[in-house]
Amino acid sequence: MYKLFFHLVFRRMDPERAHRLAVRWIRLTARIPVLRTFVAAVLAPRHRELRTEAFGLRMHGPFGLAAGFDKNAVAIDGMAMLGFDHVEIGTVTGLAQPGNPKKRLFRLLPDRALINRMGFNNEGSAAVARRLGERRGVFRTVVGVNIGKTKVVPEAEAAADYVTSTERLARHADYLVVNVSSPNTPGLRNLQATESLRPLLTAVREAADRTETRRRVPLLVKIAPDLADEDIDAVADLAVELGLDGIIATNTTVSREGLLSPHALTKETGGLSGAPVKERSLEVLRRLYARVGDRITLVGVGGIENAEDAWQRILAGATLVQGYSAFIYEGPFWSRAVHQGLAARLAASEYTTLAEAVGAGTRSRKEAAA
């Protein structure tokens, strides 16, 4: 049904307009008590065997919504209603900003992918913090907050900008993510270099600790798939050194290798997400797990389309997995299908819990190579 609707309606509509319309429908549904209860019962059935714990947080399962879909924390309950076990909002910046000029979001239908150059369009950390503070959630879900650099802030002042957002948002976040890997903010990816990343992460950690004194807010960093292998190793080592709680692998890519869509689309600048990122994101995840093992929680994202993709990320070392682009193509039953498929794969495997499966494939590869 959804695929027919997508073909007849959404694919003929500007992607950003379609996104706003979908978010509006999801929010409206979540505001109607009887309707949201019915929708959640159909789309978000719970599987006890998929219950997951990551950085001290308990979740119904491992499958969450990646940052980028709900930039301003307006649809958290709606996405939980659709079955996502955690919702990562943002990216949020210190100052409100409109983002890059439109048109800035493109569908690559033959590749089941998206290109975006949104440019961190959001209402700013003060407005988002106020909204999160006023939120009275009707569904219990873990909320991550993804923070990035304001475009007009010079690279040399980036740490202070991240600290501003941290001070406003830490008390409202179940976990915080430092995003230094979007290709759509000039100079942002330069912050992935360890000499820049170390003081930035240290400053954010200190700001979170002094802002939220009742608990320790888990801190993660999100990296790009375009990093060289030695740079991935350096970030992994730094994360262990600083005691980070997690690494999210990966953000969008600037690569256009192997795309099937017309050149007029593939030449658009911005970050590519969806199926074409799958292989590299999985490679990065395996490399990270081989480096850090169980010392840091890994989150797999990028090209996850179905339960098999999610299962492979878990075997590669991910405790949590996230998706976004495939939701556009699969629709509201997507999360339900992923959960059902994961439960079936776990039941057919040699593992009694998902935790036992985390990293098993990477460990087997390492042992085979030894």
Residue frames relative to the residue before (quaternion, step in Angstrom):
aa qw qx qy qz dx dy dz
M 1.0000 0.0000 0.0000 0.0000 0.00 0.00 0.00
Y 0.6891 0.4728 -0.2972 0.4618 3.59 0.80 -1.01
K 0.6564 0.5273 -0.3306 0.4265 3.58 0.89 -0.88
L 0.6216 0.5137 -0.3350 0.4873 3.58 1.10 -0.65
F 0.6439 0.5127 -0.3132 0.4738 3.58 0.99 -0.88
F 0.6371 0.5241 -0.3280 0.4603 3.58 0.95 -0.87
H 0.6739 0.5079 -0.2956 0.4479 3.57 0.90 -0.96
L 0.7454 0.4312 -0.2242 0.4563 3.57 0.91 -0.93
V 0.8002 0.2876 -0.1212 0.5121 3.58 1.05 -0.77
F 0.7756 0.4052 -0.2413 0.4195 3.56 0.31 -1.25
R 0.6834 0.4990 -0.3195 0.4265 3.62 0.83 -0.86
R 0.6541 0.4930 -0.3059 0.4854 3.59 1.23 -0.37
M 0.6464 0.5198 -0.2859 0.4798 3.54 1.34 -0.23
D 0.5952 -0.5385 0.4434 0.3989 3.58 -1.13 0.55
P 0.5350 -0.6782 0.3850 0.3249 3.65 -0.70 0.99
E 0.6753 0.4833 -0.3156 0.4591 3.59 0.92 -0.78
R 0.6275 0.5145 -0.3345 0.4792 3.59 1.05 -0.71
A 0.6411 0.5197 -0.3217 0.4642 3.59 0.98 -0.82
H 0.6273 0.5380 -0.3298 0.4563 3.57 1.03 -0.78
R 0.6662 0.4967 -0.3065 0.4643 3.58 0.87 -0.93
L 0.6446 0.5222 -0.3179 0.4591 3.57 0.99 -0.82
A 0.6586 0.5086 -0.3109 0.4592 3.58 0.92 -0.89
V 0.6493 0.5101 -0.3187 0.4656 3.59 0.94 -0.86
R 0.6353 0.5338 -0.3282 0.4514 3.58 0.99 -0.80
W 0.6612 0.4966 -0.3038 0.4732 3.60 0.94 -0.86
I 0.6512 0.5140 -0.3164 0.4600 3.58 0.95 -0.87
R 0.6583 0.5047 -0.3085 0.4655 3.60 0.92 -0.88
L 0.6545 0.5178 -0.3149 0.4521 3.57 0.92 -0.90
T 0.6526 0.5163 -0.3135 0.4574 3.58 0.91 -0.89
A 0.6844 0.4987 -0.2858 0.4485 3.57 0.94 -0.89
R 0.6422 0.5327 -0.3259 0.4445 3.62 1.19 -0.33
I 0.6665 0.4791 -0.2967 0.4882 3.60 1.24 -0.31
P 0.4397 -0.7681 0.3841 0.2629 3.62 -0.16 1.28
V 0.7166 0.4386 -0.2778 0.4658 3.60 0.67 -1.03
L 0.6628 0.5171 -0.3039 0.4482 3.57 0.94 -0.91
R 0.6875 0.4790 -0.3041 0.4533 3.62 0.83 -0.91
T 0.6142 0.5382 -0.3498 0.4590 3.59 1.10 -0.64
F 0.6561 0.5028 -0.3025 0.4745 3.56 0.99 -0.86
V 0.6654 0.5062 -0.3078 0.4542 3.59 0.87 -0.94
A 0.6590 0.5042 -0.3093 0.4645 3.60 0.94 -0.88
A 0.6341 0.5341 -0.3356 0.4473 3.60 1.00 -0.77
V 0.6997 0.4567 -0.2625 0.4826 3.57 1.05 -0.78
L 0.8030 0.3470 -0.1498 0.4608 3.57 0.78 -1.07
A 0.7931 0.2807 -0.1378 0.5227 3.59 1.15 -0.46
P 0.1171 0.7914 -0.5897 0.1102 3.62 0.71 0.97
R 0.3931 -0.7459 0.4947 0.2107 3.58 -0.96 0.87
H 0.1747 -0.7455 0.6360 0.0953 3.53 -1.15 0.77
R 0.3907 -0.7600 0.4672 0.2270 3.56 -0.31 1.25
E 0.6598 0.5382 -0.3115 0.4219 3.58 1.01 -0.79
L 0.6673 0.4971 -0.3019 0.4654 3.60 1.24 -0.29
R 0.3754 0.7388 -0.4915 0.2677 3.59 1.22 -0.02
T 0.1171 -0.8245 0.5526 -0.0336 3.51 -0.84 1.10
E 0.1274 -0.7544 0.6363 0.0987 3.54 -1.20 0.63
A 0.0625 0.7883 -0.6066 0.0825 3.56 -0.84 1.02
F 0.8452 -0.0866 -0.0287 0.5266 3.56 -0.89 1.07
G 0.7583 -0.4285 0.1891 0.4534 3.52 0.87 1.10
L 0.6256 0.5243 -0.3298 0.4743 3.58 1.29 0.06
R 0.2752 -0.7629 0.5646 0.1534 3.57 -0.92 0.92
M 0.0550 -0.8031 0.5928 -0.0243 3.53 -0.91 1.00
H 0.6101 -0.5677 0.4117 0.3687 3.55 -1.22 0.52
G 0.7860 -0.0874 0.0862 0.6059 3.56 1.16 -0.58
P 0.6426 -0.5809 0.3576 0.3489 3.58 -1.26 0.03
F 0.6485 0.5906 -0.2904 0.3824 3.58 1.25 -0.36
G 0.0171 0.8322 -0.5505 0.0636 3.55 -0.54 1.19
L 0.5389 -0.5900 0.4972 0.3381 3.51 -1.40 0.13
A 0.3991 -0.7306 0.5068 0.2237 3.56 -0.75 1.06
A 0.6218 -0.5270 0.4250 0.3937 3.54 -1.28 0.40
G 0.6248 0.5479 -0.4119 0.3738 3.53 -1.21 0.59
F 0.6603 0.4953 -0.3137 0.4693 3.58 1.09 -0.65
D 0.7924 0.1530 -0.0519 0.5882 3.58 0.85 -1.01
K 0.1340 -0.8557 0.4970 0.0527 3.54 0.28 1.29
N 0.8055 0.3155 -0.1233 0.4863 3.58 1.01 -0.79
A 0.5163 -0.6840 0.3925 0.3340 3.58 1.23 0.49
V 0.3927 0.7345 -0.4666 0.2976 3.57 0.95 0.88
A 0.7888 0.3278 -0.1399 0.5007 3.61 1.17 -0.46
I 0.2253 0.8147 -0.5123 0.1518 3.60 1.15 0.51
D 0.6920 0.4644 -0.2860 0.4730 3.59 0.79 -0.96
G 0.6327 0.5442 -0.3320 0.4396 3.56 1.02 -0.75
M 0.6900 0.4612 -0.2848 0.4798 3.57 0.94 -0.83
A 0.6032 0.5178 -0.3566 0.4908 3.59 1.11 -0.57
M 0.6094 0.5563 -0.3341 0.4556 3.58 1.06 -0.76
L 0.6958 0.4616 -0.2618 0.4840 3.59 1.10 -0.72
G 0.6787 -0.5641 0.2643 0.3889 3.57 1.26 0.16
F 0.4812 0.6593 -0.4594 0.3503 3.61 1.18 0.06
D 0.4263 -0.7477 0.4640 0.2098 3.55 -0.82 1.09
H 0.7613 -0.0047 -0.0612 0.6455 3.55 1.27 -0.29
V 0.2311 -0.7629 0.5937 0.1099 3.53 -1.19 0.62
E 0.1444 -0.7815 0.6032 0.0678 3.56 -0.71 1.09
I 0.1849 -0.8053 0.5576 0.0803 3.56 -0.50 1.19
G 0.5898 0.5605 -0.4387 0.3815 3.53 -1.29 0.40
T 0.4825 0.0718 -0.7950 -0.3607 1.52 -2.37 -0.69
V 0.2458 -0.7570 0.5974 0.0980 3.52 -1.08 0.99
T 0.1805 -0.7876 0.5833 0.0826 3.57 -0.98 0.89
G 0.6881 -0.4966 0.3320 0.4120 3.56 -1.25 0.37
L 0.7725 0.2077 -0.1019 0.5914 3.56 1.01 -0.87
A 0.5416 -0.5779 0.4864 0.3690 3.54 -1.19 0.53
Q 0.0649 0.7972 -0.5988 0.0413 3.58 -1.06 0.69
P 0.5030 -0.6922 0.4348 0.2805 3.59 -1.04 0.77
G 0.4735 -0.6548 0.4609 0.3669 3.57 1.18 -0.40
N 0.7158 -0.4430 0.3210 0.4340 3.53 -1.30 -0.17
P 0.6466 -0.5166 0.3767 0.4160 3.60 -1.20 0.39
K 0.4457 -0.6529 0.5396 0.2896 3.56 -1.18 0.63
K 0.5895 -0.1154 -0.7987 -0.0354 1.71 -2.22 1.12
R 0.0563 -0.8504 0.5199 -0.0581 3.57 -0.79 1.05
L 0.7077 0.3328 -0.2511 0.5704 3.59 1.27 0.23
F 0.0248 -0.8228 0.5635 -0.0695 3.57 -0.76 1.12
R 0.2897 -0.7358 0.5863 0.1758 3.56 -1.03 0.84
L 0.1480 -0.7469 0.6426 0.0858 3.55 -1.03 0.89
L 0.2170 -0.8516 0.4617 0.1208 3.56 0.32 1.28
P 0.6769 0.4836 -0.3379 0.4401 3.67 0.78 -0.79
D 0.7220 0.4196 -0.2303 0.4997 3.58 1.20 -0.57
R 0.3123 -0.7503 0.5079 0.2855 3.59 1.30 -0.15
A 0.5052 0.6409 -0.3875 0.4288 3.51 0.93 1.01
L 0.2464 -0.7217 0.6215 0.1794 3.50 -1.41 0.11
I 0.1316 -0.7107 0.6734 0.1550 3.52 -1.32 0.42
N 0.0285 0.7984 -0.6011 0.0206 3.56 -0.86 0.93
R 0.0316 -0.7432 0.6666 0.0480 3.48 -1.27 0.62
M 0.0403 0.8637 -0.4993 0.0560 3.51 0.99 0.99
G 0.2798 -0.8034 0.4879 0.1954 3.58 1.01 -0.77
F 0.5933 -0.6065 0.3628 0.3855 3.59 1.00 0.83
N 0.1527 0.7780 -0.5881 0.1596 3.60 0.74 0.99
N 0.2835 0.7471 -0.5535 0.2348 3.59 -0.65 1.11
E 0.6072 -0.6040 0.3990 0.3275 3.55 -1.30 0.35
G 0.5840 -0.5950 0.3697 0.4101 3.59 1.23 -0.02
S 0.6392 -0.5964 0.3412 0.3454 3.55 -1.14 0.71
A 0.6099 0.5519 -0.3714 0.4307 3.61 1.05 -0.60
A 0.6854 0.4769 -0.2837 0.4715 3.59 0.88 -0.93
V 0.6701 0.4896 -0.3079 0.4652 3.59 0.94 -0.84
A 0.6236 0.5285 -0.3380 0.4663 3.59 1.03 -0.73
R 0.6404 0.5185 -0.3220 0.4662 3.58 0.99 -0.80
R 0.6626 0.5006 -0.3076 0.4645 3.58 0.94 -0.85
L 0.6595 0.4947 -0.3098 0.4736 3.59 0.94 -0.83
G 0.6494 0.5302 -0.3154 0.4447 3.57 1.03 -0.77
E 0.7101 0.4381 -0.2441 0.4943 3.57 1.13 -0.68
R 0.5045 0.6836 -0.4117 0.3297 3.58 1.25 -0.26
R 0.0712 -0.7483 0.6585 0.0361 3.54 -1.08 0.85
G 0.2193 -0.8502 0.4654 0.1116 3.52 0.24 1.30
V 0.3059 -0.7469 0.5614 0.1830 3.57 -1.01 0.81
F 0.7257 0.2871 -0.2125 0.5881 3.57 1.30 -0.23
R 0.4011 -0.6979 0.5334 0.2596 3.56 -0.97 0.83
T 0.2285 0.7621 -0.5759 0.1878 3.56 -0.55 1.14
V 0.4882 -0.6378 0.5127 0.3033 3.54 -1.20 0.57
V 0.1493 -0.7947 0.5864 0.0485 3.56 -0.89 1.00
G 0.1330 -0.7689 0.6227 0.0580 3.53 -0.71 1.14
V 0.2098 -0.7658 0.5965 0.1174 3.56 -1.16 0.66
N 0.1944 -0.7925 0.5758 0.0510 3.54 -0.62 1.25
I 0.0738 -0.8246 0.5609 0.0040 3.60 -0.62 1.11
G 0.0765 -0.8027 0.5914 0.0082 3.54 -1.11 0.79
K 0.6320 -0.5444 0.4043 0.3751 3.55 -1.35 0.01
T 0.4658 -0.6386 0.5398 0.2895 3.54 -1.07 0.83
K 0.5643 -0.6567 0.3842 0.3205 3.57 -0.85 0.99
V 0.7241 0.4558 -0.2658 0.4443 3.60 0.87 -0.90
V 0.5593 0.5930 -0.3969 0.4219 3.59 1.22 -0.19
P 0.4502 -0.6926 0.4848 0.2876 3.63 -0.76 0.97
E 0.6403 -0.5482 0.3779 0.3830 3.54 -1.16 0.62
A 0.6454 0.5453 -0.3201 0.4286 3.58 1.02 -0.77
E 0.7306 0.3864 -0.2203 0.5181 3.59 1.21 -0.47
A 0.3145 0.7955 -0.4750 0.2065 3.57 1.27 0.24
A 0.6379 0.5499 -0.3470 0.4126 3.60 0.87 -0.89
A 0.6604 0.5073 -0.3134 0.4564 3.59 0.91 -0.87
D 0.6319 0.5324 -0.3241 0.4607 3.57 1.08 -0.75
Y 0.6515 0.4933 -0.3010 0.4915 3.59 0.98 -0.84
V 0.6350 0.5308 -0.3305 0.4536 3.59 0.99 -0.78
T 0.6126 0.5496 -0.3456 0.4508 3.59 1.00 -0.79
S 0.6809 0.4705 -0.2864 0.4826 3.58 0.87 -0.94
T 0.6315 0.5419 -0.3317 0.4445 3.58 0.99 -0.80
E 0.6682 0.5093 -0.3015 0.4509 3.56 0.89 -0.93
R 0.6864 0.4672 -0.2831 0.4800 3.58 1.08 -0.62
L 0.8070 0.3694 -0.1382 0.4394 3.57 0.92 -0.93
A 0.5133 0.6965 -0.4173 0.2780 3.61 1.11 -0.57
R 0.6899 0.4967 -0.3003 0.4326 3.59 0.85 -0.90
H 0.7009 0.4527 -0.2627 0.4845 3.59 1.23 -0.40
A 0.6488 0.5470 -0.2974 0.4374 3.58 1.29 -0.23
D 0.3931 -0.6663 0.5748 0.2667 3.55 -1.06 0.75
Y 0.7596 -0.0950 0.0135 0.6432 3.55 1.24 -0.52
L 0.3241 -0.7338 0.5717 0.1722 3.55 -1.27 0.56
V 0.1310 -0.7739 0.6152 0.0743 3.57 -1.11 0.74
V 0.2414 -0.7343 0.6179 0.1436 3.56 -0.90 0.98
N 0.1663 -0.7956 0.5804 0.0497 3.55 -0.52 1.25
V 0.0731 0.7862 -0.6072 0.0884 3.56 -0.54 1.22
S 0.6476 0.5863 -0.2616 0.4104 3.55 1.28 0.24
S 0.4495 0.6505 -0.4961 0.3588 3.62 1.14 0.22
P 0.3745 -0.7372 0.5101 0.2368 3.60 -0.96 0.77
N 0.6359 0.6079 -0.2941 0.3736 3.58 1.28 -0.16
T 0.6498 0.4002 -0.3266 0.5576 3.58 1.30 0.21
P 0.4583 -0.7160 0.4412 0.2872 3.61 -0.49 1.14
G 0.8383 0.2089 -0.1690 0.4745 3.55 -0.93 0.96
L 0.4865 0.7007 -0.4372 0.2848 3.59 1.19 -0.30
R 0.6890 0.4990 -0.3018 0.4302 3.59 0.83 -0.91
N 0.5215 0.6212 -0.4194 0.4078 3.59 1.22 -0.28
L 0.6157 0.5762 -0.3392 0.4169 3.58 1.18 -0.58
Q 0.5397 0.6177 -0.4063 0.4026 3.61 1.26 -0.14
A 0.5186 0.6159 -0.4236 0.4151 3.60 1.21 -0.35
T 0.5498 -0.6753 0.3713 0.3221 3.58 -0.75 1.04
E 0.6280 0.5430 -0.3581 0.4273 3.62 1.03 -0.63
S 0.6855 0.4150 -0.2744 0.5315 3.59 1.23 -0.45
L 0.6662 0.5419 -0.3006 0.4149 3.54 1.01 -0.87
R 0.6155 0.5790 -0.3575 0.3976 3.62 0.97 -0.80
P 0.7224 0.4096 -0.2848 0.4789 3.68 0.66 -0.92
L 0.6110 0.5571 -0.3546 0.4366 3.59 1.09 -0.66
L 0.7028 0.4555 -0.2694 0.4754 3.58 0.79 -0.99
T 0.6187 0.5400 -0.3411 0.4575 3.58 1.06 -0.72
A 0.6663 0.5041 -0.2981 0.4616 3.57 0.96 -0.88
V 0.6574 0.4983 -0.3108 0.4722 3.59 0.98 -0.82
R 0.6327 0.5317 -0.3308 0.4556 3.59 0.97 -0.83
E 0.6736 0.4892 -0.2930 0.4702 3.58 0.89 -0.91
A 0.6496 0.5148 -0.3170 0.4610 3.59 0.98 -0.80
A 0.6482 0.5093 -0.3195 0.4674 3.59 0.96 -0.82
D 0.6740 0.5115 -0.3008 0.4400 3.59 0.93 -0.86
R 0.7177 0.4257 -0.2743 0.4780 3.59 0.92 -0.77
T 0.6381 0.5258 -0.3256 0.4586 3.59 1.22 -0.45
E 0.7811 0.1794 -0.0740 0.5934 3.57 0.91 -0.95
T 0.0775 -0.8492 0.5222 -0.0100 3.56 -0.13 1.35
R 0.5789 0.6126 -0.3753 0.3857 3.61 1.21 -0.25
R 0.7927 0.0407 0.0119 0.6082 3.58 1.18 -0.54
R 0.4714 -0.6339 0.5197 0.3252 3.54 -1.29 0.24
V 0.2882 -0.7641 0.5546 0.1600 3.58 -0.60 1.13
P 0.4191 -0.7097 0.4977 0.2702 3.63 -0.62 1.03
L 0.1601 -0.7926 0.5859 0.0541 3.56 -1.00 0.90
L 0.0526 -0.7920 0.6079 -0.0196 3.55 -0.86 1.07
V 0.2250 -0.7327 0.6170 0.1785 3.55 -1.31 0.26
K 0.2536 -0.7656 0.5766 0.1308 3.57 -1.04 0.83
I 0.1364 -0.8248 0.5481 0.0257 3.57 -0.71 1.12
A 0.5384 -0.6373 0.4666 0.2937 3.52 -1.33 0.41
P 0.5135 -0.6317 0.4755 0.3334 3.60 -1.16 0.49
D 0.6286 0.5827 -0.3197 0.4038 3.57 1.25 -0.38
L 0.4375 0.6886 -0.4663 0.3420 3.60 1.25 0.03
A 0.4876 -0.6214 0.5233 0.3199 3.55 -1.14 0.65
D 0.6603 -0.5404 0.3406 0.3949 3.57 -1.14 0.61
E 0.6645 0.5037 -0.3197 0.4499 3.60 0.92 -0.80
D 0.6374 0.5080 -0.3297 0.4763 3.58 1.13 -0.58
I 0.5892 0.5435 -0.3593 0.4778 3.58 1.13 -0.61
D 0.6475 0.5127 -0.3105 0.4706 3.57 0.95 -0.87
A 0.6566 0.5195 -0.3126 0.4486 3.58 0.97 -0.86
V 0.6500 0.4937 -0.3179 0.4824 3.59 0.99 -0.80
A 0.6322 0.5324 -0.3308 0.4554 3.59 0.98 -0.81
D 0.6680 0.4928 -0.2995 0.4703 3.58 0.91 -0.91
L 0.6471 0.5170 -0.3165 0.4624 3.58 1.00 -0.82
A 0.6350 0.5362 -0.3306 0.4472 3.59 0.97 -0.83
V 0.6476 0.4978 -0.3116 0.4855 3.58 1.01 -0.80
E 0.6494 0.5388 -0.3086 0.4390 3.56 0.93 -0.96
L 0.7513 0.4020 -0.2110 0.4790 3.58 0.90 -0.94
G 0.4461 -0.7079 0.4460 0.3178 3.58 1.24 -0.18
L 0.2062 0.7791 -0.5596 0.1932 3.57 1.01 0.76
D 0.4882 -0.6793 0.4749 0.2732 3.53 -1.22 0.56
G 0.8339 -0.0708 0.0674 0.5432 3.57 1.08 -0.49
I 0.2213 -0.7177 0.6396 0.1638 3.51 -1.41 0.25
I 0.2259 -0.7562 0.6007 0.1278 3.57 -0.97 0.90
A 0.0053 0.8035 -0.5911 0.0704 3.55 -0.67 1.17
T 0.7394 -0.4277 -0.5094 -0.1040 1.58 -1.08 2.23
N 0.5863 -0.5281 0.4732 0.3918 3.52 -1.39 -0.02
T 0.7211 -0.3973 0.3187 0.4697 3.58 -1.26 -0.36
T 0.3806 -0.7229 0.5360 0.2127 3.56 -1.30 0.34
V 0.3951 -0.6812 0.5551 0.2678 3.55 -1.26 0.43
S 0.4831 0.6660 -0.4312 0.3704 3.59 1.27 -0.09
R 0.1550 -0.7708 0.6109 0.0925 3.56 -1.19 0.63
E 0.3126 0.7985 -0.4695 0.2106 3.57 1.25 0.32
G 0.8716 0.1723 -0.1257 0.4414 3.54 -1.06 0.88
L 0.4193 0.7243 -0.4674 0.2847 3.61 1.18 0.25
L 0.3671 -0.7453 0.5274 0.1779 3.54 -1.16 0.74
S 0.5572 0.6397 -0.3797 0.3690 3.58 1.21 -0.45
P 0.6640 -0.5104 0.3610 0.4103 3.60 -1.21 0.43
H 0.6182 -0.5898 0.3828 0.3513 3.54 -1.11 0.77
A 0.5824 0.5963 -0.3726 0.4079 3.58 1.07 -0.67
L 0.6904 0.4310 -0.2694 0.5148 3.58 1.14 -0.60
T 0.7043 0.4940 -0.2936 0.4167 3.57 0.76 -0.99
K 0.6369 0.5265 -0.3404 0.4486 3.61 1.16 -0.42
E 0.4627 0.6690 -0.4619 0.3536 3.61 1.22 -0.13
T 0.4190 -0.7021 0.5161 0.2550 3.57 -0.97 0.85
G 0.4989 0.6374 -0.4890 0.3250 3.55 -1.22 0.50
G 0.6277 -0.5440 0.4117 0.3749 3.52 -1.34 -0.10
L 0.2936 -0.7485 0.5756 0.1493 3.54 -0.93 0.98
S 0.0080 -0.7857 0.6182 -0.0226 3.57 -0.90 0.98
G 0.5903 0.5780 -0.4272 0.3674 3.54 -1.29 0.22
A 0.8579 -0.2181 0.1157 0.4506 3.54 -1.33 -0.29
P 0.6633 0.5259 -0.3503 0.4010 3.68 0.84 -0.74
V 0.6465 0.5252 -0.3226 0.4495 3.62 1.19 -0.41
K 0.4443 0.7621 -0.4121 0.2280 3.55 1.29 -0.45
E 0.7189 0.4746 -0.2784 0.4248 3.56 0.65 -1.08
R 0.6978 0.4634 -0.2875 0.4645 3.58 0.82 -0.96
S 0.6321 0.5291 -0.3441 0.4495 3.61 0.95 -0.76
L 0.6451 0.5094 -0.3152 0.4744 3.57 1.03 -0.77
E 0.6272 0.5337 -0.3297 0.4616 3.59 1.04 -0.76
V 0.6551 0.5098 -0.3069 0.4656 3.56 0.93 -0.92
L 0.6461 0.5267 -0.3175 0.4520 3.57 0.96 -0.89
R 0.6593 0.5023 -0.3143 0.4629 3.58 0.88 -0.89
R 0.6535 0.5136 -0.3191 0.4553 3.57 0.95 -0.84
L 0.6420 0.5226 -0.3186 0.4617 3.57 0.99 -0.84
Y 0.6850 0.4834 -0.3030 0.4531 3.59 0.84 -0.93
A 0.6246 0.5308 -0.3400 0.4609 3.58 1.03 -0.75
R 0.6880 0.4838 -0.2694 0.4690 3.59 1.15 -0.66
V 0.8181 0.2763 -0.1179 0.4903 3.58 0.81 -0.97
G 0.2781 -0.7802 0.5179 0.2140 3.60 1.16 -0.41
D 0.7851 -0.3033 0.2466 0.4804 3.54 -0.95 -0.94
R 0.4348 0.7256 -0.4496 0.2869 3.60 1.22 0.16
I 0.7752 0.1722 -0.0744 0.6032 3.55 1.22 -0.58
T 0.4418 -0.6779 0.5200 0.2737 3.56 -1.06 0.77
L 0.1754 -0.7847 0.5886 0.0836 3.56 -0.87 0.97
V 0.1808 -0.7605 0.6184 0.0815 3.53 -1.10 0.83
G 0.2175 -0.7995 0.5515 0.0970 3.57 -0.66 1.13
V 0.1593 0.7668 -0.6064 0.1376 3.56 -0.81 1.02
G 0.5984 0.5500 -0.4278 0.3955 3.55 -1.13 0.69
G 0.8595 -0.0126 -0.0254 0.5104 3.56 -0.31 1.24
I 0.4327 0.6772 -0.4877 0.3410 3.61 1.16 0.34
E 0.0674 -0.8367 0.5432 -0.0178 3.55 -0.48 1.25
N 0.8187 0.0727 0.0214 0.5692 3.58 1.07 -0.66
A 0.7447 -0.4102 0.2852 0.4425 3.55 -1.33 0.01
E 0.6262 0.5399 -0.3499 0.4404 3.59 1.00 -0.72
D 0.6341 0.5168 -0.3290 0.4718 3.58 0.98 -0.79
A 0.6613 0.5019 -0.3047 0.4669 3.59 0.94 -0.88
W 0.6439 0.5269 -0.3118 0.4589 3.58 1.00 -0.86
Q 0.6546 0.5080 -0.3131 0.4641 3.58 0.97 -0.82
R 0.6256 0.5159 -0.3452 0.4726 3.62 1.07 -0.63
I 0.6362 0.5185 -0.3309 0.4658 3.57 1.00 -0.77
L 0.6637 0.4928 -0.3003 0.4759 3.58 0.90 -0.88
A 0.6632 0.5095 -0.2963 0.4613 3.58 1.15 -0.64
G 0.7155 -0.4616 0.2587 0.4561 3.60 1.20 -0.27
A 0.5429 0.6295 -0.4023 0.3837 3.59 1.24 -0.01
T 0.3187 -0.7154 0.5916 0.1915 3.55 -0.95 0.92
L 0.7683 0.1629 -0.0818 0.6136 3.55 1.13 -0.77
V 0.1325 -0.7548 0.6340 0.1035 3.54 -1.24 0.51
Q 0.1439 -0.7888 0.5944 0.0612 3.55 -1.17 0.63
G 0.0684 -0.7850 0.6134 0.0529 3.52 -1.25 0.46
Y 0.0474 -0.7775 0.6255 0.0446 3.52 -1.33 0.30
S 0.7411 0.4528 -0.2707 0.4153 3.59 0.44 -1.21
A 0.6680 0.5091 -0.3163 0.4411 3.60 0.90 -0.85
F 0.5386 0.6138 -0.4015 0.4148 3.59 1.18 -0.46
I 0.6168 0.5536 -0.3389 0.4453 3.57 1.08 -0.77
Y 0.7446 0.4111 -0.2120 0.4813 3.57 0.99 -0.86
E 0.7435 0.4232 -0.2197 0.4688 3.60 1.06 -0.71
G 0.3864 -0.7688 0.4460 0.2463 3.59 1.10 -0.55
P 0.8129 -0.3682 0.1895 0.4095 3.56 -1.34 -0.05
F 0.6588 0.5015 -0.3286 0.4544 3.64 1.13 -0.35
W 0.4093 0.7610 -0.4379 0.2483 3.57 1.29 -0.10
S 0.6882 0.4805 -0.2942 0.4570 3.58 0.78 -1.00
R 0.6183 0.5440 -0.3395 0.4545 3.59 0.99 -0.80
A 0.6741 0.4985 -0.2960 0.4578 3.59 0.90 -0.93
V 0.6391 0.5202 -0.3281 0.4619 3.58 1.00 -0.79
H 0.6664 0.4998 -0.3063 0.4608 3.59 0.90 -0.88
Q 0.6582 0.5015 -0.3167 0.4638 3.58 0.89 -0.87
G 0.6721 0.5003 -0.2952 0.4592 3.56 0.96 -0.84
L 0.6367 0.5153 -0.3280 0.4705 3.58 1.02 -0.73
A 0.6457 0.5167 -0.3221 0.4608 3.57 0.94 -0.87
A 0.6554 0.5082 -0.3099 0.4650 3.60 0.99 -0.81
R 0.6690 0.4940 -0.3032 0.4653 3.58 0.96 -0.83
L 0.6315 0.5168 -0.3367 0.4698 3.57 1.00 -0.74
A 0.6598 0.5161 -0.3077 0.4513 3.59 0.93 -0.90
A 0.7152 0.4446 -0.2515 0.4771 3.59 1.04 -0.73
S 0.6148 0.5779 -0.3378 0.4171 3.58 1.27 -0.22
E 0.6113 -0.5449 0.4313 0.3786 3.55 -1.34 -0.07
Y 0.6169 0.5703 -0.3304 0.4302 3.57 1.31 -0.12
T 0.3776 -0.7350 0.5178 0.2214 3.56 -1.01 0.77
T 0.7781 0.1510 -0.0983 0.6018 3.59 1.22 -0.45
L 0.6175 -0.5288 0.4201 0.4032 3.55 -1.26 0.34
A 0.6033 0.5805 -0.3586 0.4129 3.57 1.02 -0.76
E 0.6410 0.5203 -0.3265 0.4602 3.59 1.04 -0.71
A 0.6741 0.5121 -0.2897 0.4465 3.58 1.10 -0.69
V 0.5396 0.6504 -0.4068 0.3468 3.59 1.15 -0.55
G 0.8529 0.1168 -0.1211 0.4942 3.55 -0.70 1.15
A 0.4290 0.7340 -0.4567 0.2620 3.61 1.22 -0.14
G 0.6608 0.5117 -0.3126 0.4514 3.59 0.98 -0.77
T 0.6602 0.4955 -0.3046 0.4752 3.57 1.00 -0.81
R 0.6365 0.5162 -0.3322 0.4670 3.58 1.00 -0.77
S 0.6444 0.5227 -0.3212 0.4565 3.60 0.99 -0.81
R 0.6382 0.5229 -0.3208 0.4651 3.58 1.00 -0.81
K 0.6593 0.5190 -0.3004 0.4536 3.54 0.98 -0.93
E 0.6628 0.5015 -0.2978 0.4694 3.58 1.00 -0.88
A 0.6506 0.5247 -0.3158 0.4490 3.57 1.03 -0.81
A 0.6883 0.4815 -0.2721 0.4695 3.55 1.12 -0.74
A 0.5723 0.6242 -0.3695 0.3825 3.59 1.23 -0.46
